[in-house]
């Protein structure tokens, strides 16, 4: 009977220890600020370095009795528990804020004195050096979480990106992105107007951009109206051409041109053979006919140009070369028509 009681008690103790270990693993270091100048004030108006702890589970867990330290010597496994506790700062009980519900955060102030309040710890943080911060369970024997914080600028923080306990998931956050007491995934949004004011406080970029937009719009308007005017002029010209001279099909024009050329060649050949009309006359008439055909002055029906020769005598060699001939004596008939004067005695 006694053996059974001892066995049940051992099993209960082991199960309780495992349960506590699982609950302890849900408590994580979430964000640290080593050089707090203007970010967060305590209830006394002071700016102290602070450490944020988060319960990453959905269950409620009280972190009172846990220890926080920045002394690496506690990693010595041969060190006794009382000696290790001396180098740590305990999270005191008696405050409901240490009872963290699921996804809740708690900020603890460092470089302070515990008598100032439950959230004030005596653990030392030097902002001029990298700081190793560790969280131990209530027995001061089990390391729950730890992180090495690099040297940070004023009001910068070192925060966890994901809640998986991986040291690589930490990042340095600027002062406008620090989130004490809330989840680290929260981002500080900035409107476009505020961002423009911050980047261009004197308004030079705004003036240049406004002038550029105005000139661009004017250039686009000039191009549009220029192209529109050219289009309208061409359209008006096309209307005039259509109204004055209907456009013939290209094939018909080619056929007529070939036909006229063929018949013109035939006429030239006939004219040269018969020597009825001078070559220049042929060329002049043909040129006039082609000009009339091109300007569409006369109706184009068969395309036959008819030329009837007529001897006008304008090119008679005799009439043009009189200065080379002797004067012609009048005939008898002409003498009879001329009155005779009185005879001279």
C-alpha positions, 0 to 999 in steps of 0.5 A, a space after each residue: 500500500 505504501 509502495 503504491 502511494 509513493 508510486 502515485 506521488 512520484 507520477 504526480 510529481 513528474 507530471 506536474 514538473 512536465 506541465 510546469 516545464 511546458 508552461 514555462 516554455 510559453 514565457 518568452 523575452 519579446 523586446 528589450 531597450 537598453 538606452 531609453 531616453 524618451 520612449 517609455 517612462 515609469 510611474 516616477 517619470 524616469 526613463 530606465 532600460 526595460 525588458 518586455 515578456 510575452 506569454 505566447 500561449 493561449 493559457 494564463 500563466 503567472 510569472 511571479 517567482 521567475 528570475 531575470 539576469 544579465 550575468 553569464 556566470 550563472 551558466 556554470 552548472 557547478 554553481 549552487 542554486 543560492 549562489 545563482 539566485 544572488 546573481 539574479 533578480 526575482 519577479 516579485 508576487 503580489 501584483 495581478 499584472 504578473 498573471 499573464 493571460 494568453 498573448 499578453 505582454 508585461 514590461 519590467 524596468 531594469 537598473 532600478 530598485 524592487 522597493 519602487 514597485 513590482 515591475 522594478 528589478 535590480 538587474 543591471 543593463 549597460 547600454 554601452 556594451 552588448 547585453 546578455 539577458 536570460 529568463 529562469 524558472 522559479 527554481 533558478 535552475 532551468 533556462 527558459 529563454 535568453 538573448 544577446 542584445 547588441 549595442 543600440 542607439 538611443 530609443 532603439 529596441 531589439 525585438 523578436 520577429 516570430 514567437 518560435 524561440 529562434 535567436 535569428 528572429 530578432 531585429 533592431 527597431 527604430 524609435 518610431 517602431 518600438 512597441 512596449 506592452 503590445 505585439 511586435 507585429 504592429 507597425 507604425 503607419 505614416 500617411 503620404 502627406 506626412 511622409 512628404 512633409 518630412 522628406 521635403 520640409 521646405 517645399 522645393 520638391 513640391 514646387 518642381 513637381 507642380 511646375 513639371 506637371 503644368 508644363 507636361 500638360 501644356 506640351 500634351 495639349 500642344 501636341 494634341 491640337 497640332 495633330 488635330 489641326 493637321 488632321 482637319 486640314 487634310 480632311 478638308 483638302 480631301 473633301 475638296 478633291 473629292 468634290 472637284 474631281 472624283 477619284 478614279 480607280 487605279 486600274 482604270 487609270 492605268 488602262 487608259 494611260 496604256 491605251 492612250 500611249 499605244 494610240 499616240 505611238 501609232 499616230 506618231 508613226 503614221 505622221 512621220 511616215 506621211 510627213 503630213 504634220 510636223 513633229 513639234 505639232 504632234 508633240 504639242 497636241 499630244 502634250 495638251 491632250 495628256 494635260 487635259 486628261 490628267 486634269 480631267 477637263 474633258 470627259 474620258 470616254 474611249 481615250 481616242 485622241 482624233 487629230 485631223 491634219 489641215 494645211 494652213 500654209 503657216 509653215 510655207 517656206 516661200 512666205 518665210 523666205 521672201 527676203 532671199 528671192 528677187 522681186 516679181 515683175 507684174 504680169 500683163 494683166 496687172 499692167 492693164 489695171 495700172 492707169 497710165 500717165 501722160 506721155 512725156 514729150 
